[in-house]
Amino acid sequence: MRLSLLSKGRPAKVVRVECEDRSLEAKLREVGFAEDDEIEIVHVGPLGGRPICVRLNQTLIALRPEEAAAIEVEPRQ
């Protein structure tokens, strides 16, 4: 499942960071996204779902929906 489809407040772990745009993939990795990291959507903006605010290992990060779509996650139960 892509991060952009994860429900707000549902914890997950990052499975992979991958997209056709290698510069975007590198940017996401530089910010701190890596496999097995804990992630949770804490807020979704009111205007077309922009931005998506996520908690990644206790750090808040704002993403555009297309950036969130580059991150594959596995929801936690």
C-alpha positions as CSV (number, residue, x, y, z in Angstrom):
1,M,0.0,0.0,0.0
2,R,1.2,3.5,-0.8
3,L,1.6,6.0,2.0
4,S,-0.8,8.4,0.2
5,L,-3.6,5.8,0.7
6,L,-2.9,5.1,4.4
7,S,-5.7,6.2,6.8
8,K,-4.9,9.1,9.2
9,G,-3.8,7.8,12.6
10,R,-3.0,4.3,11.5
11,P,0.6,3.2,12.2
12,A,2.6,1.5,9.6
13,K,6.2,0.7,8.7
14,V,8.1,1.7,5.5
15,V,8.6,-1.2,3.2
16,R,10.3,0.7,0.3
17,V,11.0,4.1,-1.1
18,E,10.8,3.9,-4.9
19,C,9.6,6.0,-7.8
20,E,10.6,6.7,-11.4
21,D,12.0,10.1,-10.5
22,R,15.3,9.1,-8.9
23,S,15.9,12.7,-7.6
24,L,12.6,12.5,-5.6
25,E,13.6,9.1,-4.3
26,A,17.0,10.5,-3.2
27,K,15.3,13.5,-1.6
28,L,13.0,11.3,0.4
29,R,15.9,9.2,1.6
30,E,17.9,12.3,2.5
31,V,15.0,13.5,4.7
32,G,15.1,10.2,6.5
33,F,12.7,7.7,4.9
34,A,14.2,4.2,5.0
35,E,12.9,0.6,5.2
36,D,11.5,-0.6,8.5
37,D,10.9,3.0,9.8
38,E,7.7,3.6,11.8
39,I,5.3,6.1,10.1
40,E,1.9,7.5,10.8
41,I,-0.2,10.2,9.0
42,V,-1.1,12.8,11.6
43,H,-2.8,15.5,9.5
44,V,-4.1,15.9,5.9
45,G,-4.6,19.4,4.6
46,P,-8.1,20.6,3.7
47,L,-7.3,21.7,0.2
48,G,-7.1,18.6,-2.0
49,G,-5.2,16.7,0.7
50,R,-2.2,19.0,0.6
51,P,0.0,18.7,2.5
52,I,0.1,15.3,4.2
53,C,1.8,15.6,7.6
54,V,3.5,12.4,8.8
55,R,5.3,11.3,11.9
56,L,8.5,9.5,10.9
57,N,10.4,8.1,13.9
58,Q,9.1,10.9,16.1
59,T,9.8,13.7,13.5
60,L,7.0,15.6,11.7
61,I,7.4,15.9,8.0
62,A,5.1,17.5,5.4
63,L,4.7,15.8,2.0
64,R,2.9,16.4,-1.2
65,P,0.6,13.5,-2.2
66,E,2.8,12.6,-5.1
67,E,5.8,12.3,-2.7
68,A,3.7,10.1,-0.4
69,A,2.8,7.9,-3.3
70,A,6.5,7.1,-3.7
71,I,6.6,5.4,-0.3
72,E,5.3,1.9,0.1
73,V,4.1,1.0,3.6
74,E,2.7,-2.0,5.5
75,P,0.0,-1.0,8.0
76,R,0.3,-2.3,11.6
77,Q,-2.5,-4.1,13.3
